[in-house]
């Protein structure tokens, strides 16, 4: 049994002006793909790694970048034929300049190569957008069921397991889906908080229904102003009626809960958060700079929080991760122990305050030549980790490598929405600041030229009922 594996995985905010290029991605190829996806392949299956490209979320991909990845993948796919099956790890929120439905285009091209008889399985981030074009190309769908995402490997394994079961003689799978005209940010739909917690807890119950294999709720991706943005239910089954009914139930439940989605932590404008922090005696307080979160598609270079802290004369704060290559490289060149005048913030195109400060260089990691300089500097009692490349600071080891123990800090500022599983248990308490940026949490105020209307919460006064649909392959299956 021969199964080809690969995929394309990133998240693209159309409000982020920084276009993603080939160099922004990590590309795994051939024998690297299986370890990169961390899935287990049964002994009787030969896995053929094609290519898997993934990046820190950001702005849209250039057309040239997308074409390069797609052309390489398709050439590899043609070279591996014939195949028994294909499994792809996708995201669902890829946006390409000049192309409306990147994943639909990718999967359609794959289907053209493998033909109608080879089953195609995909796994998706629950923050991906789904379209009829995508659904029409696939036989198996599995989405994450947790946000923060702690079931990435398990989701991939679910999709791969359904594919292998089918190839071993199991019933032919079909896919049904139902769009839900709701778009929530991940910070209002964490599966650790209600109502998402209860909605996602119900998915295994749907899985147990006769004729259903795998039930999914997709939150969608809100920071792309695109017609394909939507929440939806997607169900893989072996009976079309059961799959359609399950998709309808899940979609209706999501719609019914639309007004109940809320932030899971105390969330306020930045100044209000800083007022509260000044009164707190507990530690470590962790403040999320939500509008500039790179893992949501933010730029990562805004100095709003740094500027506000300095103007208040605040001290004993640590800012974990501010992307500014000129400042990071200047501090790196100066070296540990040096004092250097730095201009920090707004280097990547979206604006925000610019801070000029005399900084002491405390720790240097990486090099200028490698474009990977990461530097810990201190000014006026505030420590800042500057990075030459955009990246999140979500793990304890991100801080420990600078000699910083997060549990011992008074205030940690991270560019994040909901906190990562590593940081959340540490927060005492966690606060989220409603800051400006490419992933601004004030959803109704986002530029909204291209989304399908009506769409909650951009519009609120409308009614809706589910209209589940089958994939073209399911319609033709006769099941």
Secondary structure, 3 states (H helix, E strand, C coil): CEEEEEEEECEECCCCCCCECHHHEEEEECCHHHHHHCCCCCCCCEEEEEEEEEECCECCECHHHHHHHHHHHHHHHHHHCCCCEEEEEECCECCECCECCHHHHHHHHHHHHHCCCCEEEEEECCCCCCCHHHHHHCCEEEECCCCCCCCHHHHHHHHHHHHHHHHCCCCCCEEEEEEECECCCHHHCCCCCCCHHHHHHCHHHHHCCCCEEEEEEECCCCCCCCCCCCEEEEEEECCHHHHHHHHHHHHHHHHHCHHHCCCCCEEEEHHHHHHHHHHCCCCCEEEEEHHHCHHHCCCCCCCHHHHHHHHHCCCCEEEEEEECHHHHHHHHHHCCCCEEEEEECCCCCCCCCCEEEEEEEEEEECCCCCCCCEEEEEECCEEEEEECCCCCCCCHHHHHCCCCCHHHCCEEEECCCCCCHHHHCCCCCEEEEECCCCCCCCHHHCCCCCCCCCCECCCCCCCCCCCCEECHHHHCCCC
